[in-house]
Structures are given as structure tokens and as C-alpha cells.
Amino acid sequence: MHIHATLVELCDAFNAHDLDRIMALFADDCVLEMPRGSDPWGSRFTGKAEVRQALAGRFAGLPDVHYGDAEHFADEAAGTGMSRWRLTGSTPEGTRRDVRGCDFYTFREGQVVRKDSYWKIVEPPVAS
């Protein structure tokens, strides 16, 4: 599968909340870097088991998460790709999320070896 097609498949699998389908596209030695964390890279998860657990946490924290307005860009020669999207969803407590973000991917032999995620920081408007 070409990188662009894999990016589309990843987005579809994330929107279906299908961890098996997602993880089938990741290499055994994959790395996931999430936007929030105590380190400059956010939170880092290494290996399929940790990545799967982190993604399961994403779905639990935003049970209706959806990645809309997706655009995908691929550089087949470099083995990299990027997906830009608008994430919407609500926490179990009812807090609504609506943010733009992107994922930078590195591929090896058709599988994801790194997914590095970024989100905009959305703050409430300041009262004047």
C-alpha cells in the first residue's frame, strides 16, 4: 500500500475506533508521540502494546472522537507523510473538544514506525 493510501486508511480506522485495524498498520517497534505530556515531545509510547494502550485511552477519553476535514500528504521517496484534520468529540463528562491538528508519520516497508501528533491549544475567549 502506498503512503497516501495508508494515511487515508489510518484516518478511516481511527474514525471507526477500530484498534485492530489501526494496529495492523503499525510496525512492532513503532513509536507514538501524543501532544500532551511532561516532556518537550509530549508523551511517548514505544512498541505495539504501549501504542495500542495509549490509543485505547484516546478512545476512552473521547468516546465519540472524529477526525474530519482530513487532508493527507505523502513523500513516498522519504517514507514520510502528514495528515491534517479537525478533531471533534466529547469527554465522558461532556466537555466538547473541537481542535485542528496534524500527525507526522514515518514509514518503513509500508508500516508506521512513528506517529507524532500535534493539536492546537484552544482556550476560552478572554472577556473584554
OpenMM code with the backbone's topology and positions (N, CA, C; nanometers):
from openmm import Vec3, app, unit

residues = "MET HIS ILE HIS ALA THR LEU VAL GLU LEU CYS ASP ALA PHE ASN ALA HIS ASP LEU ASP ARG ILE MET ALA LEU PHE ALA ASP ASP CYS VAL LEU GLU MET PRO ARG GLY SER ASP PRO TRP GLY SER ARG PHE THR GLY LYS ALA GLU VAL ARG GLN ALA LEU ALA GLY ARG PHE ALA GLY LEU PRO ASP VAL HIS TYR GLY ASP ALA GLU HIS PHE ALA ASP GLU ALA ALA GLY THR GLY MET SER ARG TRP ARG LEU THR GLY SER THR PRO GLU GLY THR ARG ARG ASP VAL ARG GLY CYS ASP PHE TYR THR PHE ARG GLU GLY GLN VAL VAL ARG LYS ASP SER TYR TRP LYS ILE VAL GLU PRO PRO VAL ALA SER".split()
positions = [
    Vec3(0.0850, -0.1173, 0.0000),
    Vec3(0.0000, 0.0000, 0.0000),
    Vec3(0.0902, 0.1244, 0.0000),
    Vec3(0.0582, 0.2216, -0.0807),
    Vec3(0.1337, 0.3465, -0.0847),
    Vec3(0.1020, 0.4306, 0.0384),
    Vec3(0.1925, 0.5212, 0.0713),
    Vec3(0.1790, 0.6009, 0.1929),
    Vec3(0.0478, 0.6797, 0.1943),
    Vec3(0.0142, 0.7455, 0.0845),
    Vec3(-0.1097, 0.8244, 0.0833),
    Vec3(-0.2302, 0.7352, 0.1132),
    Vec3(-0.2363, 0.6200, 0.0511),
    Vec3(-0.3471, 0.5270, 0.0760),
    Vec3(-0.3471, 0.4788, 0.2208),
    Vec3(-0.2293, 0.4588, 0.2782),
    Vec3(-0.2199, 0.4171, 0.4186),
    Vec3(-0.2703, 0.5280, 0.5102),
    Vec3(-0.2385, 0.6533, 0.4786),
    Vec3(-0.2874, 0.7652, 0.5591),
    Vec3(-0.4399, 0.7727, 0.5563),
    Vec3(-0.4979, 0.7512, 0.4400),
    Vec3(-0.6451, 0.7503, 0.4283),
    Vec3(-0.7020, 0.6349, 0.5099),
    Vec3(-0.6416, 0.5175, 0.4991),
    Vec3(-0.6870, 0.4001, 0.5745),
    Vec3(-0.6743, 0.4237, 0.7249),
    Vec3(-0.5654, 0.4861, 0.7683),
    Vec3(-0.5482, 0.5171, 0.9107),
    Vec3(-0.6595, 0.6093, 0.9598),
    Vec3(-0.6883, 0.7128, 0.8852),
    Vec3(-0.7934, 0.8066, 0.9245),
    Vec3(-0.9283, 0.7348, 0.9324),
    Vec3(-0.9574, 0.6530, 0.8341),
    Vec3(-1.0831, 0.5762, 0.8353),
    Vec3(-1.0888, 0.4828, 0.9563),
    Vec3(-0.9779, 0.4175, 0.9865),
    Vec3(-0.9732, 0.3251, 1.1002),
    Vec3(-0.9877, 0.3997, 1.2330),
    Vec3(-0.9250, 0.5178, 1.2443),
    Vec3(-0.9415, 0.5987, 1.3649),
    Vec3(-1.0873, 0.6418, 1.3798),
    Vec3(-1.1504, 0.6817, 1.2715),
    Vec3(-1.2904, 0.7237, 1.2791),
    Vec3(-1.3843, 0.6075, 1.3100),
    Vec3(-1.3431, 0.4863, 1.2767),
    Vec3(-1.4211, 0.3675, 1.3106),
    Vec3(-1.3897, 0.3172, 1.4514),
    Vec3(-1.2885, 0.3787, 1.5159),
    Vec3(-1.2430, 0.3382, 1.6503),
    Vec3(-1.2028, 0.1909, 1.6510),
    Vec3(-1.1390, 0.1484, 1.5435),
    Vec3(-1.1035, 0.0081, 1.5232),
    Vec3(-0.9544, -0.0127, 1.5525),
    Vec3(-0.9232, -0.0443, 1.6786),
    Vec3(-0.7835, -0.0602, 1.7197),
    Vec3(-0.7116, -0.1715, 1.6437),
    Vec3(-0.7796, -0.2805, 1.6146),
    Vec3(-0.7142, -0.3894, 1.5406),
    Vec3(-0.6725, -0.3415, 1.4017),
    Vec3(-0.7602, -0.2701, 1.3358),
    Vec3(-0.7324, -0.2172, 1.2017),
    Vec3(-0.6190, -0.1151, 1.2066),
    Vec3(-0.6199, -0.0293, 1.3072),
    Vec3(-0.5139, 0.0701, 1.3238),
    Vec3(-0.3804, 0.0002, 1.3461),
    Vec3(-0.3776, -0.0894, 1.4434),
    Vec3(-0.2510, -0.1521, 1.4826),
    Vec3(-0.1940, -0.2413, 1.3733),
    Vec3(-0.2762, -0.2901, 1.2834),
    Vec3(-0.2264, -0.3699, 1.1708),
    Vec3(-0.1372, -0.2868, 1.0791),
    Vec3(-0.1493, -0.1544, 1.0863),
    Vec3(-0.0703, -0.0658, 1.0012),
    Vec3(0.0581, -0.0174, 1.0692),
    Vec3(0.0780, -0.0562, 1.1953),
    Vec3(0.1951, -0.0136, 1.2724),
    Vec3(0.2979, -0.1263, 1.2804),
    Vec3(0.4253, -0.0892, 1.2750),
    Vec3(0.5346, -0.1849, 1.2913),
    Vec3(0.5459, -0.2251, 1.4385),
    Vec3(0.6080, -0.3403, 1.4641),
    Vec3(0.6245, -0.3874, 1.6023),
    Vec3(0.7028, -0.2885, 1.6881),
    Vec3(0.7990, -0.2175, 1.6287),
    Vec3(0.8832, -0.1239, 1.7034),
    Vec3(0.8367, 0.0215, 1.6889),
    Vec3(0.7071, 0.0411, 1.6712),
    Vec3(0.6510, 0.1738, 1.6480),
    Vec3(0.6644, 0.2648, 1.7703),
    Vec3(0.6541, 0.3947, 1.7422),
    Vec3(0.6568, 0.4982, 1.8453),
    Vec3(0.5397, 0.5920, 1.8201),
    Vec3(0.4707, 0.6276, 1.9278),
    Vec3(0.3609, 0.7240, 1.9236),
    Vec3(0.3957, 0.8376, 2.0175),
    Vec3(0.3917, 0.9599, 1.9664),
    Vec3(0.4124, 1.0772, 2.0494),
    Vec3(0.2843, 1.1591, 2.0482),
    Vec3(0.2249, 1.1728, 2.1684),
    Vec3(0.0988, 1.2454, 2.1843),
    Vec3(0.1283, 1.3889, 2.2257),
    Vec3(0.0373, 1.4819, 2.1961),
    Vec3(0.0654, 1.6237, 2.2198),
    Vec3(0.0809, 1.6626, 2.3669),
    Vec3(0.0111, 1.5985, 2.4555),
    Vec3(0.0136, 1.6381, 2.5969),
    Vec3(0.1111, 1.5503, 2.6743),
    Vec3(0.1886, 1.6136, 2.7609),
    Vec3(0.2808, 1.5381, 2.8436),
    Vec3(0.3775, 1.6300, 2.9142),
    Vec3(0.4636, 1.5713, 2.9950),
    Vec3(0.5567, 1.6497, 3.0758),
    Vec3(0.6922, 1.6692, 3.0078),
    Vec3(0.7095, 1.6173, 2.8882),
    Vec3(0.8351, 1.6314, 2.8147),
    Vec3(0.8125, 1.7177, 2.6905),
    Vec3(0.9188, 1.7710, 2.6319),
    Vec3(0.9033, 1.8548, 2.5131),
    Vec3(0.8311, 1.7844, 2.3971),
    Vec3(0.8361, 1.6532, 2.3926),
    Vec3(0.7699, 1.5763, 2.2861),
    Vec3(0.6311, 1.5306, 2.3279),
    Vec3(0.5835, 1.5718, 2.4435),
    Vec3(0.4533, 1.5283, 2.4933),
    Vec3(0.4695, 1.3987, 2.5702),
    Vec3(0.3917, 1.3003, 2.5355),
    Vec3(0.4030, 1.1658, 2.5932),
    Vec3(0.4464, 1.0704, 2.4832),
    Vec3(0.5415, 0.9844, 2.5134),
    Vec3(0.5937, 0.8895, 2.4144),
    Vec3(0.5599, 0.7477, 2.4563),
    Vec3(0.5109, 0.6705, 2.3596),
    Vec3(0.4765, 0.5296, 2.3804),
    Vec3(0.5535, 0.4491, 2.2766),
    Vec3(0.6180, 0.3419, 2.3201),
    Vec3(0.7054, 0.2645, 2.2330),
    Vec3(0.6608, 0.1191, 2.2272),
    Vec3(0.6526, 0.0659, 2.1051),
    Vec3(0.6117, -0.0729, 2.0842),
    Vec3(0.4610, -0.0832, 2.0708),
    Vec3(0.4189, -0.1880, 2.0017),
    Vec3(0.2765, -0.2040, 1.9707),
    Vec3(0.1875, -0.2093, 2.0947),
    Vec3(0.2324, -0.2760, 2.1998),
    Vec3(0.1480, -0.2887, 2.3196),
    Vec3(0.1230, -0.1518, 2.3833),
    Vec3(0.2295, -0.0718, 2.3995),
    Vec3(0.2137, 0.0615, 2.4585),
    Vec3(0.1323, 0.1535, 2.3686),
    Vec3(0.1578, 0.1485, 2.2388),
    Vec3(0.0845, 0.2337, 2.1448),
    Vec3(-0.0633, 0.1978, 2.1471),
    Vec3(-0.0941, 0.0695, 2.1442),
    Vec3(-0.2338, 0.0263, 2.1486),
    Vec3(-0.3023, 0.0757, 2.2766),
    Vec3(-0.2338, 0.0634, 2.3891),
    Vec3(-0.2903, 0.1075, 2.5169),
    Vec3(-0.3147, 0.2590, 2.5151),
    Vec3(-0.2212, 0.3359, 2.4614),
    Vec3(-0.2380, 0.4809, 2.4533),
    Vec3(-0.3555, 0.5181, 2.3637),
    Vec3(-0.3683, 0.4508, 2.2513),
    Vec3(-0.4803, 0.4803, 2.1609),
    Vec3(-0.6134, 0.4378, 2.2212),
    Vec3(-0.6138, 0.3276, 2.2949),
    Vec3(-0.7363, 0.2868, 2.3654),
    Vec3(-0.7759, 0.3950, 2.4661),
    Vec3(-0.6754, 0.4559, 2.5305),
    Vec3(-0.7017, 0.5655, 2.6224),
    Vec3(-0.7606, 0.6861, 2.5517),
    Vec3(-0.7146, 0.7133, 2.4295),
    Vec3(-0.7710, 0.8228, 2.3489),
    Vec3(-0.9195, 0.7986, 2.3239),
    Vec3(-0.9537, 0.6770, 2.2858),
    Vec3(-1.0939, 0.6458, 2.2582),
    Vec3(-1.1784, 0.6486, 2.3853),
    Vec3(-1.1212, 0.6087, 2.4985),
    Vec3(-1.1947, 0.6142, 2.6255),
    Vec3(-1.2150, 0.7592, 2.6695),
    Vec3(-1.1145, 0.8444, 2.6457),
    Vec3(-1.1226, 0.9840, 2.6871),
    Vec3(-1.2095, 1.0698, 2.5973),
    Vec3(-1.2263, 1.0276, 2.4731),
    Vec3(-1.3133, 1.0946, 2.3760),
    Vec3(-1.3900, 0.9862, 2.3007),
    Vec3(-1.4916, 0.9277, 2.3636),
    Vec3(-1.5589, 0.8111, 2.3047),
    Vec3(-1.6198, 0.8339, 2.1664),
    Vec3(-1.6523, 0.9594, 2.1345),
    Vec3(-1.7108, 0.9877, 2.0029),
    Vec3(-1.6135, 1.0648, 1.9133),
    Vec3(-1.4836, 1.0515, 1.9393),
    Vec3(-1.3830, 1.1264, 1.8639),
    Vec3(-1.3988, 1.1014, 1.7138),
    Vec3(-1.3815, 1.2097, 1.6387),
    Vec3(-1.3901, 1.2013, 1.4932),
    Vec3(-1.2859, 1.2948, 1.4325),
    Vec3(-1.2172, 1.2465, 1.3304),
    Vec3(-1.1179, 1.3243, 1.2580),
    Vec3(-1.1783, 1.3637, 1.1243),
    Vec3(-1.2262, 1.4885, 1.1160),
    Vec3(-1.2918, 1.5364, 0.9946),
    Vec3(-1.2033, 1.6324, 0.9177),
    Vec3(-1.2534, 1.6755, 0.8017),
    Vec3(-1.1802, 1.7696, 0.7156),
    Vec3(-1.0365, 1.7236, 0.6915),
    Vec3(-1.0173, 1.5946, 0.6782),
    Vec3(-0.8817, 1.5392, 0.6688),
    Vec3(-0.8187, 1.5658, 0.5321),
    Vec3(-0.6901, 1.5991, 0.5381),
    Vec3(-0.6071, 1.6123, 0.4187),
    Vec3(-0.4815, 1.5300, 0.4437),
    Vec3(-0.4341, 1.4620, 0.3421),
    Vec3(-0.3194, 1.3734, 0.3576),
    Vec3(-0.2125, 1.4085, 0.2539),
    Vec3(-0.0881, 1.4098, 0.2993),
    Vec3(0.0250, 1.4438, 0.2141),
    Vec3(0.1317, 1.3363, 0.2323),
    Vec3(0.1901, 1.2910, 0.1223),
    Vec3(0.2871, 1.1820, 0.1298),
    Vec3(0.4121, 1.2142, 0.0490),
    Vec3(0.5255, 1.1721, 0.1018),
    Vec3(0.6521, 1.1757, 0.0298),
    Vec3(0.7025, 1.0318, 0.0265),
    Vec3(0.6665, 0.9628, -0.0796),
    Vec3(0.6992, 0.8203, -0.0917),
    Vec3(0.8502, 0.7969, -0.0832),
    Vec3(0.9294, 0.8826, -0.1481),
    Vec3(1.0740, 0.8637, -0.1517),
    Vec3(1.1360, 0.8757, -0.0128),
    Vec3(1.0821, 0.9664, 0.0683),
    Vec3(1.1372, 0.9877, 0.2029),
    Vec3(1.0740, 0.8957, 0.3072),
    Vec3(0.9653, 0.8287, 0.2703),
    Vec3(0.8975, 0.7413, 0.3661),
    Vec3(0.8265, 0.8186, 0.4750),
    Vec3(0.7742, 0.9362, 0.4397),
    Vec3(0.7049, 1.0197, 0.5373),
    Vec3(0.5692, 1.0622, 0.4846),
    Vec3(0.4838, 1.1017, 0.5782),
    Vec3(0.3529, 1.1530, 0.5423),
    Vec3(0.2986, 1.2398, 0.6530),
    Vec3(0.1966, 1.3172, 0.6185),
    Vec3(0.1311, 1.4033, 0.7156),
    Vec3(-0.0181, 1.4010, 0.6905),
    Vec3(-0.0929, 1.3986, 0.7987),
    Vec3(-0.2381, 1.4125, 0.7906),
    Vec3(-0.2768, 1.5340, 0.8736),
    Vec3(-0.3580, 1.6194, 0.8137),
    Vec3(-0.4109, 1.7366, 0.8838),
    Vec3(-0.5606, 1.7149, 0.8976),
    Vec3(-0.6172, 1.7491, 1.0142),
    Vec3(-0.7555, 1.7152, 1.0429),
    Vec3(-0.8156, 1.8115, 1.1446),
    Vec3(-0.9451, 1.7978, 1.1639),
    Vec3(-1.0176, 1.8683, 1.2694),
    Vec3(-1.0779, 1.7627, 1.3594),
    Vec3(-1.0301, 1.7584, 1.4825),
    Vec3(-1.0774, 1.6604, 1.5792),
    Vec3(-1.1969, 1.7182, 1.6536),
    Vec3(-1.3043, 1.6407, 1.6602),
    Vec3(-1.4209, 1.6774, 1.7406),
    Vec3(-1.4579, 1.5578, 1.8268),
    Vec3(-1.5161, 1.5880, 1.9407),
    Vec3(-1.5610, 1.4818, 2.0301),
    Vec3(-1.5877, 1.5377, 2.1677),
    Vec3(-1.6433, 1.4546, 2.2524),
    Vec3(-1.6755, 1.4945, 2.3894),
    Vec3(-1.6170, 1.3945, 2.4870),
    Vec3(-1.5720, 1.4470, 2.6013),
    Vec3(-1.5228, 1.3609, 2.7087),
    Vec3(-1.6422, 1.2918, 2.7737),
    Vec3(-1.6186, 1.1859, 2.8512),
    Vec3(-1.7301, 1.1206, 2.9215),
    Vec3(-1.8062, 1.2174, 3.0135),
    Vec3(-1.7390, 1.3243, 3.0588),
    Vec3(-1.8038, 1.4230, 3.1451),
    Vec3(-1.8824, 1.5268, 3.0657),
    Vec3(-1.8722, 1.5220, 2.9324),
    Vec3(-1.9493, 1.6125, 2.8487),
    Vec3(-1.8738, 1.7343, 2.7977),
    Vec3(-1.7443, 1.7460, 2.8264),
    Vec3(-1.6653, 1.8576, 2.7746),
    Vec3(-1.6410, 1.8369, 2.6259),
    Vec3(-1.6788, 1.9350, 2.5458),
    Vec3(-1.6666, 1.9265, 2.4000),
    Vec3(-1.5269, 1.9674, 2.3559),
    Vec3(-1.4681, 1.8935, 2.2637),
    Vec3(-1.3395, 1.9271, 2.2023),
    Vec3(-1.3622, 1.9538, 2.0537),
    Vec3(-1.2958, 2.0572, 2.0050),
    Vec3(-1.3016, 2.0921, 1.8630),
    Vec3(-1.1710, 2.1627, 1.8315),
    Vec3(-1.0750, 2.0900, 1.7764),
    Vec3(-0.9411, 2.1430, 1.7528),
    Vec3(-0.8878, 2.0993, 1.6171),
    Vec3(-0.8019, 2.1825, 1.5610),
    Vec3(-0.7271, 2.1446, 1.4417),
    Vec3(-0.5980, 2.0793, 1.4881),
    Vec3(-0.5486, 1.9874, 1.4086),
    Vec3(-0.4238, 1.9219, 1.4424),
    Vec3(-0.3656, 1.8508, 1.3232),
    Vec3(-0.2513, 1.7881, 1.3462),
    Vec3(-0.1870, 1.7124, 1.2394),
    Vec3(-0.1028, 1.6008, 1.3002),
    Vec3(-0.0791, 1.5016, 1.2210),
    Vec3(0.0080, 1.3900, 1.2565),
    Vec3(0.1186, 1.3818, 1.1522),
    Vec3(0.2418, 1.3709, 1.2003),
    Vec3(0.3556, 1.3460, 1.1125),
    Vec3(0.3923, 1.1987, 1.1268),
    Vec3(0.4022, 1.1297, 1.0142),
    Vec3(0.4280, 0.9863, 1.0131),
    Vec3(0.5615, 0.9549, 0.9471),
    Vec3(0.6261, 0.8508, 0.9976),
    Vec3(0.7423, 0.7914, 0.9330),
    Vec3(0.7071, 0.6452, 0.9056),
    Vec3(0.7395, 0.5998, 0.7853),
    Vec3(0.7062, 0.4644, 0.7430),
    Vec3(0.8323, 0.3850, 0.7113),
    Vec3(0.8225, 0.2549, 0.7306),
    Vec3(0.9261, 0.1611, 0.6887),
    Vec3(0.8543, 0.0388, 0.6340),
    Vec3(0.8850, 0.0041, 0.5099),
    Vec3(0.8255, -0.1130, 0.4458),
    Vec3(0.6735, -0.1130, 0.4573),
    Vec3(0.6140, 0.0051, 0.4388),
    Vec3(0.4689, 0.0169, 0.4362),
    Vec3(0.4013, 0.0262, 0.5717),
    Vec3(0.4777, 0.0194, 0.6794),
    Vec3(0.4179, 0.0262, 0.8134),
    Vec3(0.4624, 0.1521, 0.8860),
    Vec3(0.3760, 0.1994, 0.9751),
    Vec3(0.4061, 0.3173, 1.0554),
    Vec3(0.5107, 0.2812, 1.1603),
    Vec3(0.6199, 0.3560, 1.1635),
    Vec3(0.7194, 0.3385, 1.2689),
    Vec3(0.7170, 0.4564, 1.3664),
    Vec3(0.6595, 0.5693, 1.3246),
    Vec3(0.6444, 0.6842, 1.4155),
    Vec3(0.5212, 0.7645, 1.3759),
    Vec3(0.4417, 0.7971, 1.4775),
    Vec3(0.3270, 0.8877, 1.4624),
    Vec3(0.3464, 0.9964, 1.5668),
    Vec3(0.3657, 1.1185, 1.5203),
    Vec3(0.3928, 1.2327, 1.6067),
    Vec3(0.2767, 1.3296, 1.5906),
    Vec3(0.1963, 1.3476, 1.6962),
    Vec3(0.0714, 1.4242, 1.6894),
    Vec3(0.0841, 1.5629, 1.7501),
    Vec3(0.0170, 1.6573, 1.6863),
    Vec3(0.0121, 1.7960, 1.7332),
    Vec3(-0.1315, 1.8460, 1.7284),
    Vec3(-0.1713, 1.9203, 1.8311),
    Vec3(-0.3042, 1.9835, 1.8359),
    Vec3(-0.2880, 2.1302, 1.8670),
    Vec3(-0.3801, 2.2092, 1.8156),
    Vec3(-0.3889, 2.3495, 1.8560),
    Vec3(-0.4336, 2.3542, 2.0021),
    Vec3(-0.3897, 2.4556, 2.0733),
    Vec3(-0.4348, 2.4773, 2.2107),
    Vec3(-0.5522, 2.5744, 2.2025),
    Vec3(-0.6702, 2.5254, 2.2334),
    Vec3(-0.7908, 2.6071, 2.2257),
    Vec3(-0.8243, 2.6553, 2.3657),
    Vec3(-0.8313, 2.7877, 2.3795),
    Vec3(-0.8612, 2.8482, 2.5098),
    Vec3(-0.9905, 2.9274, 2.4991),
    Vec3(-1.0616, 2.9420, 2.6115),
    Vec3(-1.1843, 3.0214, 2.6073),
    Vec3(-1.1505, 3.1671, 2.5753),
    Vec3(-1.2425, 3.2375, 2.5082),
    Vec3(-1.2173, 3.3797, 2.4776),
    Vec3(-1.1998, 3.4611, 2.6056),
    Vec3(-1.1139, 3.5595, 2.5962),
    Vec3(-1.0915, 3.6474, 2.7104),
    Vec3(-1.1997, 3.7536, 2.7104),
    Vec3(-1.2652, 3.7724, 2.8257),
    Vec3(-1.3700, 3.8737, 2.8370),
    Vec3(-1.3090, 4.0115, 2.8286),
    Vec3(-1.3766, 4.1013, 2.7592),
    Vec3(-1.3225, 4.2369, 2.7478),
    Vec3(-1.3928, 4.3339, 2.8395),
] * unit.nanometer
topology = app.Topology()
chain = topology.addChain("A")
for resn in residues:
    res = topology.addResidue(resn, chain)
    for name in ("N", "CA", "C"):
        topology.addAtom(name, app.Element.getBySymbol(name[0]), res)
